[in-house]
Amino acid sequence: MSRKTVPLSESRGRRRKIAVILWPLGLVVLALTLFGRLPAPDPVVPPAPAPQASAPPVRASETPAEPLSLPRSAPMRLVIPRIGVDAPFTDLAIASGGQLEAPPPNDTNLVGWHADGTSPGESGTAIVAGHVDTKTSAAVFARLDRLVPGDRFDVRRADGRTATFAVDTLETFSKGAFPDDRVYADTERPLIRLITCAGVYDKKARDYKDNLVVFAHLAAVT
């Protein structure tokens, strides 16, 4: 990632509380009650009523679990075992042009997060950015493109909790057509985006032409 900023709409400051319409899943159970009597061979002995049919009980395992989420807390360290990342966090703010600032350009082992936005593990979309290289060497996200769906990584937080995320997809976007709404969308689920530069390096502009985005969701909390 060059010294230029990662695209981020100016309206994406502190995560806004928005109305979310939840479409309930209706579970309709048709219960048939059976009535009837068996023939009584002896009128002195009353017949036993036929048993009533009922819907099978719902097992505990079939009940949807509440989604994982954590209260707000600053991230302290990002650990991605597959690509050997173990890096501290720094705060990033929104620049005057409405874009998220990049981390300091000369630190090869540092990631930044949108400090006025969602914290990792909190409900919403947390944004983490890191450089792919610097003027002198590869940087913290040099091998970010080697992640695959299902890989897990940890964010260790200031409150002592660890939020473990699972990778969903990796996608590359042109910086000129960066999908803000998709990458930074508000959500009730705890999500995270890892962002770095990718593609061809433009020597004239002194910047990469694309961004690589890792889409991931909160999978566990310890």
C-alpha positions as CSV (number, residue, x, y, z in Angstrom):
1,M,0.0,0.0,0.0
2,S,1.4,3.4,-0.9
3,R,1.1,6.5,1.1
4,K,-2.3,7.3,-0.5
5,T,-5.4,6.6,1.4
6,V,-7.8,3.7,1.2
7,P,-11.2,4.7,-0.2
8,L,-13.8,5.2,2.5
9,S,-16.9,7.4,2.2
10,E,-16.9,10.4,4.4
11,S,-20.2,9.4,5.8
12,R,-18.6,6.2,7.2
13,G,-17.4,7.9,10.4
14,R,-18.5,6.4,13.6
15,R,-20.8,3.5,12.7
16,R,-24.3,4.8,12.3
17,K,-27.2,3.2,14.0
18,I,-29.6,2.3,11.2
19,A,-32.9,0.6,11.1
20,V,-32.6,-3.0,10.0
21,I,-35.7,-4.7,8.8
22,L,-35.6,-8.4,9.8
23,W,-37.9,-10.6,7.9
24,P,-39.0,-13.3,10.4
25,L,-38.9,-16.9,9.3
26,G,-42.4,-18.3,9.9
27,L,-42.4,-21.9,11.0
28,V,-45.9,-23.2,10.3
29,V,-46.8,-26.5,12.0
30,L,-49.9,-28.3,10.9
31,A,-51.0,-30.6,13.8
32,L,-53.7,-33.2,13.1
33,T,-55.6,-34.4,16.1
34,L,-57.1,-37.9,15.6
35,F,-60.4,-38.7,17.2
36,G,-62.0,-42.2,17.2
37,R,-62.7,-45.3,19.1
38,L,-61.8,-48.9,18.7
39,P,-64.7,-51.4,18.7
40,A,-65.4,-52.5,22.2
41,P,-65.7,-56.2,22.5
42,D,-67.2,-55.9,26.0
43,P,-69.5,-53.0,26.8
44,V,-68.4,-53.2,30.4
45,V,-64.8,-52.2,29.5
46,P,-64.6,-48.7,28.0
47,P,-62.4,-48.4,25.0
48,A,-59.1,-46.5,25.2
49,P,-59.0,-43.3,23.2
50,A,-56.7,-43.2,20.3
51,P,-53.5,-41.2,21.0
52,Q,-53.3,-37.7,19.6
53,A,-50.7,-36.9,16.9
54,S,-48.5,-33.9,17.5
55,A,-45.6,-32.2,15.8
56,P,-42.2,-33.6,16.8
57,P,-40.5,-31.4,19.4
58,V,-37.7,-29.1,18.3
59,R,-34.4,-30.2,19.5
60,A,-32.1,-27.8,21.2
61,S,-29.5,-28.2,18.4
62,E,-32.1,-27.1,15.8
63,T,-32.7,-23.7,17.6
64,P,-30.6,-21.0,15.9
65,A,-27.9,-19.7,18.2
66,E,-27.6,-16.1,19.0
67,P,-24.9,-14.4,16.9
68,L,-21.5,-13.8,18.5
69,S,-20.6,-10.2,19.3
70,L,-18.5,-8.3,21.7
71,P,-18.7,-4.8,23.3
72,R,-16.5,-2.1,21.9
73,S,-12.8,-2.4,22.7
74,A,-9.7,-1.3,20.9
75,P,-7.7,-3.9,19.0
76,M,-4.1,-4.5,20.2
77,R,-2.6,-7.2,18.0
78,L,-3.4,-9.0,14.7
79,V,-2.3,-12.6,14.4
80,I,-2.6,-14.5,11.1
81,P,-0.9,-17.8,11.5
82,R,-1.0,-18.9,7.8
83,I,1.0,-15.9,6.6
84,G,3.1,-15.3,9.7
85,V,1.5,-12.0,10.7
86,D,1.9,-10.9,14.3
87,A,1.5,-7.1,14.3
88,P,0.4,-4.3,16.6
89,F,-2.4,-1.8,15.7
90,T,-2.4,1.9,15.3
91,D,-5.4,4.2,15.0
92,L,-6.4,5.6,11.6
93,A,-8.7,8.5,11.0
94,I,-10.7,9.9,8.0
95,A,-8.7,12.4,6.0
96,S,-10.2,15.7,4.7
97,G,-10.9,14.1,1.4
98,G,-13.2,11.5,3.0
99,Q,-10.7,8.6,2.7
100,L,-9.2,6.5,5.4
101,E,-5.6,7.3,6.1
102,A,-3.0,4.6,5.6
103,P,-0.7,3.5,8.4
104,P,2.8,5.1,8.7
105,P,4.7,4.3,5.4
106,N,8.0,3.2,6.9
107,D,6.9,0.6,9.5
108,T,6.9,-2.9,7.9
109,N,5.1,-4.6,10.8
110,L,2.1,-2.4,11.7
111,V,-1.6,-2.5,10.9
112,G,-4.2,0.3,11.3
113,W,-7.9,0.3,12.1
114,H,-10.6,2.8,11.6
115,A,-10.7,4.0,15.2
116,D,-13.9,6.0,14.9
117,G,-15.7,3.0,13.4
118,T,-16.5,-0.5,14.5
119,S,-14.0,-2.3,16.7
120,P,-13.1,-5.9,15.7
121,G,-15.6,-8.3,17.3
122,E,-18.3,-5.6,17.8
123,S,-21.5,-5.8,15.7
124,G,-20.8,-4.0,12.4
125,T,-17.9,-3.9,9.9
126,A,-14.4,-3.3,11.3
127,I,-11.8,-1.9,8.9
128,V,-8.1,-2.9,9.1
129,A,-5.5,-1.7,6.6
130,G,-1.9,-2.5,6.2
131,H,0.9,-2.0,3.6
132,V,1.9,-4.6,1.1
133,D,5.4,-3.1,0.9
134,T,7.5,0.0,1.7
135,K,10.3,1.8,-0.2
136,T,12.8,-0.7,1.2
137,S,11.1,-4.0,1.8
138,A,8.0,-6.1,2.0
139,A,5.5,-5.2,4.7
140,V,2.9,-6.7,7.0
141,F,0.3,-7.6,4.3
142,A,2.8,-8.8,1.6
143,R,1.3,-12.3,1.7
144,L,-2.3,-11.4,2.4
145,D,-3.3,-12.8,-1.0
146,R,-2.3,-16.3,0.2
147,L,-5.3,-16.5,2.6
148,V,-8.0,-18.9,1.5
149,P,-11.7,-19.2,2.6
150,G,-11.9,-20.9,5.9
151,D,-8.6,-19.6,7.2
152,R,-8.8,-18.1,10.7
153,F,-7.0,-15.2,12.4
154,D,-7.1,-13.5,15.7
155,V,-7.6,-9.9,16.9
156,R,-6.4,-9.5,20.5
157,R,-8.3,-6.7,22.2
158,A,-7.6,-4.2,25.0
159,D,-10.3,-5.9,27.1
160,G,-8.4,-9.1,27.2
161,R,-10.7,-10.9,24.8
162,T,-9.6,-12.5,21.5
163,A,-11.9,-12.3,18.5
164,T,-11.3,-15.1,16.0
165,F,-12.4,-14.4,12.4
166,A,-12.9,-16.8,9.5
167,V,-12.1,-15.8,6.0
168,D,-15.1,-15.8,3.6
169,T,-13.6,-14.4,0.4
170,L,-10.7,-12.5,-1.1
171,E,-11.5,-9.9,-3.9
172,T,-9.4,-7.4,-5.8
173,F,-11.0,-4.1,-6.9
174,S,-9.7,-1.2,-9.0
175,K,-9.1,1.9,-6.8
176,G,-11.0,3.9,-9.4
177,A,-14.1,1.7,-8.9
178,F,-13.8,0.7,-5.3
179,P,-17.2,-0.6,-4.0
180,D,-17.6,1.5,-0.8
181,D,-21.1,0.3,-0.1
182,R,-20.2,-3.4,-0.2
183,V,-16.9,-3.2,1.7
184,Y,-18.0,-0.7,4.4
185,A,-21.7,-1.6,4.6
186,D,-23.3,-1.4,8.1
187,T,-24.4,-4.8,9.4
188,E,-25.7,-6.4,12.6
189,R,-23.1,-9.2,12.3
190,P,-19.6,-8.7,13.5
191,L,-17.5,-8.6,10.3
192,I,-14.0,-7.4,9.4
193,R,-12.2,-6.3,6.3
194,L,-8.5,-6.5,5.8
195,I,-7.3,-4.2,3.1
196,T,-4.0,-3.7,1.3
197,C,-2.7,-2.6,-2.1
198,A,-2.6,-5.0,-5.1
199,G,-2.2,-5.2,-8.8
200,V,0.2,-3.3,-11.0
201,Y,2.4,-0.6,-9.5
202,D,2.0,2.7,-11.4
203,K,5.5,4.3,-11.3
204,K,4.1,7.7,-12.5
205,A,1.4,7.9,-9.8
206,R,3.7,6.1,-7.4
207,D,0.8,3.9,-6.3
208,Y,-0.8,0.5,-6.9
209,K,-3.8,0.4,-9.1
210,D,-5.9,-2.0,-7.1
211,N,-6.9,-2.9,-3.5
212,L,-7.1,-6.5,-2.2
213,V,-9.9,-6.9,0.4
214,V,-10.3,-9.9,2.7
215,F,-13.9,-10.4,3.8
216,A,-14.3,-12.3,7.1
217,H,-16.8,-12.9,9.9
218,L,-16.5,-13.4,13.7
219,A,-16.3,-17.2,14.3
220,A,-15.3,-17.5,17.9
221,V,-14.6,-15.5,21.1
222,T,-12.1,-16.4,23.9
